Amino acid sequence: MNLLEDPWVPVTAGDEPQQITLEELLCSDVSYALSHRRDDMEMAALQLLVCLVQAILTPEDDRNLLLRLEKPLDRDRYRRAAEAKKSWFDLNHQTTPFMQDRDAKDQNVTGIQKLLPGLPEGDETACLFNNKDDIQCLCPSCAAIALFNQATGAPSFGGGFKDPLRKANPITTLVFDADLRRMIWQNILPSDFIRNRFASHNDQRRDEPNWVDKITAGEKLNTSRIGLVRGLFWQPASLLLSWERERDTCSGCGAEAGMRVRFFGKRKFAYTLEGPLWPHPHSPRVLAKEKWFPVTYSNDIPPWARFSDIMIDSDEKEPALVLQHYRAIAPHSPLVLSVGGYSNKQALITRRHHDMITIGAGWPEHIDDIHGRVRLALAYGEMLEKKLYGFGENCSKNGKSFKANARDLFFQRTEALMHQSLQETKWDEEKAFCLDLAEKLEQVCRDIFEEVTTPYLSQPKGLKAYSITQRTLTKAMKDLRKPLEE
């Protein structure tokens, strides 16, 4: 299967799910939406589509990009672009199979379920809703998406295998649109935007995927010399899918296919990356101790609480390049983000994430106002954690569990409130809006405080701790609100 020519894109147009070609998607006026059983595979499919279009159809400037947003691409234009690089994207190419290495044939043969992050593997392993043999085989579409996802957004296979170029569990942030064709173009960077960020952009010989322009074992590579296309499709592992010409039902998406893959070979392949963190255009990064690090997921922190890390542009923080560019081409439109990734503990996936965040129109000029709303909410949450930690220490000597409970409850109870806050566009009434937000946050804090402390009021220590904490909680909330009333 060739990703530039054959049907593989999992979509729906309001009807039954189907797989269509990239040409049909980009050159048709039908409004398609991605459709896959697994949310992480759906997110990975979107990112793969963006990377494919970036590799073969990079527009020269914003004018050309906006033209492609407005209307479907000419089919002859697409076919010429695809022809030039189709050998890169063939899953079973004789010499350069997509994101694979022929030298991994028959080495450390592994069940295909291992290619989907977060699923159990091996005997006597299972996890919630999943068993070790849930994924028996994958169709070419799911295999390509899983191969790309494992290489770009998930932890490595474990000891001896490299993590993705942007590290183990990066947050991916892409602009969302209900129309898949438009969504792809909204996440494409034009050449004039890329040139100042990737030194090798004008040297195509240095910007080929690393299964085409191969690296050698033991090689030392400087990240500053990795071009945009090479980095977008960076394959850190040596893998090879084992194809079978057998008609079967795909365990991943349920589609019938004439080809299936049940196993893949993998081999350890050592090389060294030197230099700063590669600036992946789909992920934010932060500067700490003079080094850039990817913004990563944490199990219990919702995306709205990471607003600063995802959206604020400063000397210490850099939003994803696609968001920086989108701000320039659509400054007066609301911003809808598709945010996804994994939480992990080394090679173990502990949680999948896929969230939507909507930010109201006018956000580029009012980014500080939106950040202020988030800071206000986080201040209330931190205050509640401290007060319930003190309560726990005074009545049961177990403050940490009270603090953790307060944190979980606060994020749960404020999720809808904060998403609504991010969408609000009453910029000329910002102070009044924040005061109203503070009042709602106070009520959440009071409700959680009463809920957590009530079971301990029958104990003398609990009653005393309640009385003390209630007074300090009231004062702390008053102090947080005071600047908004001045």
Number of C-alpha atoms within 10 A of each C-alpha: 18 21 25 24 18 15 18 22 24 24 21 17 14 9 8 8 17 16 16 17 17 22 21 18 21 23 19 16 13 14 15 20 18 19 21 20 11 12 16 22 22 19 24 24 25 23 23 22 20 22 21 21 21 21 21 18 18 18 20 14 14 18 12 12 19 15 13 19 17 10 14 18 19 13 14 11 11 19 14 12 17 23 12 10 14 16 20 21 21 21 22 19 15 9 14 21 21 28 26 25 23 18 13 20 18 17 15 12 17 18 18 22 25 19 22 20 25 20 21 22 19 13 9 8 12 15 11 7 7 14 16 18 18 15 20 17 23 28 25 23 25 27 22 24 25 24 20 24 23 23 25 28 25 27 25 23 20 11 9 12 18 22 22 23 22 24 19 25 27 27 27 27 28 28 21 21 17 12 15 20 27 21 19 25 25 24 25 23 24 19 16 13 14 20 13 10 14 17 15 20 20 13 10 11 10 18 21 22 25 23 22 18 13 11 13 11 11 10 10 13 14 13 16 17 17 23 24 27 21 21 24 25 23 21 25 21 24 22 25 26 29 17 17 14 10 11 12 18 18 22 17 22 18 15 17 14 16 12 18 25 22 18 22 22 22 23 19 16 16 16 14 11 13 10 11 13 18 22 24 20 23 23 23 27 25 19 15 10 7 9 11 17 20 23 24 21 22 17 12 12 12 15 22 21 17 17 18 21 20 25 19 18 17 11 8 15 20 24 23 23 23 20 24 17 19 18 16 11 14 14 15 14 15 16 23 17 18 18 21 23 25 26 23 21 11 14 17 18 17 14 15 17 18 16 14 16 19 19 21 20 17 17 22 20 13 15 16 13 16 25 18 15 20 19 15 18 23 16 14 20 22 14 18 25 24 19 22 29 22 21 28 23 16 18 20 13 13 14 20 16 14 22 21 15 16 26 20 14 17 23 19 13 15 17 15 10 14 19 16 14 20 20 18 17 18 12 15 8 9 18 16 14 17 21 18 14 18 21 13 15 23 22 11 18 25 16 13 19 22 12 11 16 20 12 10 17 15 9 11 11 14 20 16 15 22 24 12 15 21 18 10 13 20 13 12 16 20 13 11 16 20 11 10 15 10 6
